[in-house]
Amino acid sequence: MPARPDLGMLAGRFLFAVQRELFTALAAEGFGDLSPRHGAVLAYLGPDGARATELSRLSGRRKQVIGAMVDELETLGYVERRPDQADRRAKLVCPTERGQAMIGASARILAGIEDRHARRLGRSEYEEFKRVLAEVTDEQRHFAGQ
């Protein structure tokens, strides 16, 4: 009998399975030009946008990688760069109308995925799972210096 998967294997399997379902559903809704790597930017954008340095910190990706993804997403019409009113030297990455539509669709799809798991496990068990997963994730990110 194979050994039980370790934390890294479980985390990877879970991430890839959620991404596969999410991006398949997004493609069916007209957002087929996106790929999971774009989530490092889109998952952390609010309606008012964010600086690339903040996106880098939140996603755990290097600023250069985020910059390349922002360039791609700008070309695809999901984001635009705007001056940051708080610091004219800085730029904000802001979702366009298409970007906001995709973020809304993504939130709805992810809510459906979560609801499915909550129904299967039970609501309180699922909430406890998320609480513990968030705690473990925060500790791991802290240990890794993120």
Buried (B, 14 or more C-beta within 10 A) or exposed (E): EEEEEEEEEEBEEEEEEBBEBBBEBBEEEEBEBBEEEBBBBBBBBEEEBBBBEBBBBBBEBEEEBBBBBBEBBBEBEBBBBEEBEEEEEEBBBBBBEBBBBBBEBBEEBBEEBEEEBBEEEEEEEBEEBEEEEEEEEEEEEEEEEE
